[in-house]
Amino acid sequence: MKKSSEKAALEKKLLSLLPAGCAFTKTLDRALVYCMKTGGKRLRPLLFMDVVKAVKKDIPPEMKKKVLDFACGIEFIHAYSLVHDDIMDGDDMRRGKETVCKKFGSSTAILAGDALLTRGLEILYGSFPGAAAMVNAGVGSPGMIAGQAADMAQEGKKSRSEKALWYIHLNKTAAFFAAVCGAGAAAAGAPEKDARSFASFGRRLGMAFQVRDDMLDRVGDMKKYKKSRNDEKNDKLTVLKFYTLAKAMRMVNEISAEAEGFLEKLPYDTSALLELSGALREREF
């Protein structure tokens, strides 16, 4: 992912928006800062910002602040999901560093995830309430939580179906992508039909992203890759249970093309989103 002024601004703002700590919560406070400093693509907040910019060319200063705040709220929610995911999967490493649960213990990690989720939602609803409701729906149940529940339920099963696989990927990953893109359009004042098209783009992009993720767990550079290659150890249900790497890559390209097709029908300059979609196809981490 390319470095950008938007990402630099996002990194700076994230730390300033963390929940306020006190003398009695020092371990939790350190865990929250650690979580935000472990890096990442910041893909979901940048997607939101790119959609806003595609729809609304001239963004007034006060709205720019709300857009950046909202983007930070999205990243807090994503971070919460990763912290809790690592607890459930028993992962010790993420992005080449110890996970929050490994470094601070499961109890602190649970609280850190809770703090990130609630702070994230507080920021979203304080910025663009309508768009916030879209994100809230995407990360709930049904949505991301339902996908995670199904993912855990499928671990170690002898008989598993492609239907279960796509349910997990659609809800655990793609629902959040769809919500973020739809929220960006709504925050920028796009007509409802256009917001639905942006959401459809996000949903397909999220599916392609997850298929590529499944591949990278097998072949990715572990110095760069985000997790400690635990999909096979935990017997996770991934595309590689049904398809070869070559077939999975074809699927990434096909689903990405479907995603881009939704953008091509919209009356906006979506070049930044198309560029991002192309980069995600070839990513190595």
N, C-alpha and C positions, 0 to 999 in steps of 0.2 A: 504494500500500500504506500502511495506517495505521501510524503510529509507536506503539510499545507499550513497556511496561516490559520485556517479554521481549526485544524487539529491542535496547533500550538495554543490558540486561545482556549480551546476546550480543556486541554491539560491543566492550564493555569486555573481555570474557573472551577474545575472539579474539586480541587483541594479546598478552595475557599467556601464551597457549598456543603462540605461534609457536616454532619450533625455536630453541634457544639458539645465539647466534653467538659469534664470537671475533675477535681482531685480524686473523686471516688470511682472514676471510669477510665483510668489511665490505660489499662490493658486493652479494653475495647477501642479506645481512641487510637492507640498504636496499630491495632489490627485494621482499622478503617483506612488509615493513612497508608499502611503497607499494601493493602488491597489496591488502592488507587495508583500506587507507584510501581506496580508489577508490570505495567505496560499493557499493550494490546492494540488492535487495529482501530478501536473506537468506531467500528463500522456502522453500527445502528444509529448513533447520534449523527454521524456524518451523512448517512442516508437521509435522515430527517432534514438536516440543514440543506442538502442538495435539492430535495424536493421543494422546500420553501423557496429557495432561490430560483428554481425553474419556473415556479408559478408567479412569483412576485419579484419583479426586477428591481424596483426601487423600494427598499425596506427602510422605514424611518428608524432613527436611533433607538427609541424606546422599544420598538418591536424587535430590533436586533438583540437587545438585552434579553427579552423574553425568549427569543429563539435559542440563544445560547444556554440560558437557564434550562429550558425544556430539554435540550440535547443532553445536558448534564444529568437531568432526571432520568432520561432513557438509559444512560450509561450506568447510573447507580442501580437501576433495576436489573440490567444485564449482569452487573457484577454480583448482585445478590444471588442470581440464579447460578452463577459459577461457583460461588462459595458453598452454597447448599449442595450443588451437584458433586463437588469434590468430597463433601462429607459422606454422601450416600454411596459414592463409588469407591471410597477409601483411597483416593488419589493423594500422593505425597508431593508431586511436582506439577507445576503449571508454568509454561513459558520459561522453563529453565530455572525456576525458583521454587522454594517450598510453598505449598498451598497454605492458605490461612489456617486451616484445621491442623495441619502438620506443625506449623510454627507456634500457634497460640492455643491449640487444643480445640476439641469439638464444641465445647460449651461456648467459648468465646466466638468461635466461627458462626455458630447458630445465631448468636446475638448480633454479630456484625452483619450477617445477611438480613436479619430482621430490620436492623437500623437503616441499611441501604435501601431496602424496599420501601419502608415507610417514608423515609426522607425523599426518595425519588418521586413517589406519588404526591407528596406534599408540594414539591416543586412543580410537577406537571399541572396539577389543578390550580396552582397559583399563577400559572402563566397562560395556558389556553385550556380552559375547562372542557370544551367539547372534544378537542384533540386528545386530552388526557383520558377521557372516557374510552376512546378507541384503543389506546395503549393498554389501559386497565383490563379491557375485555380480552385483548390478545395475549396477555401474560397470566390470565386466570385459568379457570376450569369451566368450560372447555377452553383450550388454548395451551400455553406453555406448561402449566401445572399438570393438565391432563396428559400431555405428551410425556412428561417425566414419569408420571405414575405408570403409564403403559410401558415405557422403556424398562422400568424396574420389574414390572410384572412379567416381561418376556425373557428376562435373564435366565439362562440355563434351561429353558424349555426344550424338550426334544423335538416337538412339532411346532413350527412357527410359519406364519404365512406372510406373503408379500403385502397383504392387506394390513396386517399389523405393522409392518415396516413403514408403509406410507402414512398410516395414521400417526405414528410416532414422529416422523419427520415433518409432517404437515403441522402438527400441533406444537411439538417441542421447539422447533426452529422457525418454520415458515410463518406461523401465526404472528410472531413478534415482528418479523420483517414486514409483513403485510400491514400490521397496525402502525408501525413507525412511518411507513410511506404514506398511508392514508391520512395519518395525523399531520404530516407535513403539508399535504395538500389542503386539509381542513384549516390548519392554522394560517395558511397563506390566503384563505378566502376563495379557494377553487370551488366550482360547482360540484354538487354531490356526485354526479356521474363521472367527473374527472377524478375525484378523490377515490372512487371505486376502481378506476383504471390504474391509478398509482398503487392502490392496495393490491390489485391483481399482479402488477409488476413485482411488488415486494414479495408476494407469496411464492411466485415462481422463482424469483432470485434466491429466496431462502431455501427452497427445495434443491436448487442447483448447488448452493453453498454447502448444504448438508451432505449431499452425495460426494462432493469433493472432499469434505471433511472425513467421511468414511474411508475414502481412498488414502488420505494423508496419514490416517492412523496406522496404515499398513506400510506406506512407503515414504512418508515425510521425513525431513531432516530433523532429528530429535533435538538438535541444538536450537532450532527455531520453532519447532512445533509446540502447540500450547499445552498438550497434556502428555502424560507419561506412557502412552501406548497401552492403555488399559482395556480397550474395547475387546480384544481377544481374551485377555486374562479374565475379564468379567463376563465373557460370553455374551456380549451385547449383540442385539439384532441390528445389523448394518447391511448396506447394499451388497457387500462382498459375500454375504451368506447365500446370495442368489445369482450374482453376476461376476464376470471377470473384471479385472481392472480396465481392460480395453473397452468393454461394454459400458462400464460405469462412466468412463470419460466421454463416450459418445452421448450418454444420457445427460451429463453436465452441459455439453454443448447444445443439445436439443432443448433442454429445459431453459437454458439461458436465452436461446433464440426466441422461445415463446415469451419469456419475460420482456425482452426488448421489443417484441411485437406490440405489446400494450403501450409502450412509450411512443412508438412511431405514429400512433393514431391520435396523439394528444397535440393540441395547438401551442406547445411550449418548446423552449430550447432545452432539451433533455440530454444534451451532449455529455455533461458531466456524469449523469447516471449511466449512460451507455458505456462510457469509458470505464466506470467502476465495474459494471457487469463484465466487461471484457477482462479486466484485471483479475477478477475473482475466479474466472475460468482457469487461469494459469497459475494461481497462487501455489506456493510451496509450503506455506505455514498458516 
